[in-house]
């Protein structure tokens, strides 16, 4: 792949009459002027509900091809992953004020031409959300073929796991545990008391509510305070 400086001076640079810009290849998108577009792209993807179950984050490292205006500011980019005989686009984005000017198509065609020139690349792949109809139309207009559709059956909403605070990590001083002895009787209760003892709690009081219904009150052991 060409270095950024080689690409900037090559015949493959693209221009438009409406918005003059050049197409540049960068070995790491984080070191390109287009890196400023990535947070904006991710925010827009999530706001429109196209992120799916996981944040639509690009890879930490990876090359990109970007449209850079005469003022040095990025107008759009494609971040892609190099992988054997295929390249995989992880993020494609054009700034809102520069849309409908064929920038995305120009970037894809530049990537396509680079793959053809390299000679050993057999496909350029990507994915998008099922509801992102605009992206699907753009991809098909560029000659891309829809090969797979992914299905998901959501069993429950995803839970974001947060690290517990120091206060949450601290054992509560008292535990109040309802307990049903059932047909087995008090043998079950003793096993439960032993389990709590192993966790560091001492039995303080047993309150009988009925023949099988009890309330057990435990206190944190002095060595766990």
Secondary structure, DSSP 8 states (H G I E B T S, - for coil): ---HHHHHTSTT----SSS-EEEEEES-GGGSGGGHHHHHHHHHHHHTT-STTS-----SS-EEEEEEETTS-EEEEEEEEEETTEEEEEEEEE-GGGTTSSHHHHHHHHHHHHHHHHS---EEE----TT-HHHHHHHHHTT-----------SS---------HHHHS--SEEEEEEE-GGGTHHHHHHHHHHHHHTTEEEEEEEE-SSSEEEEEEEE-GGG-
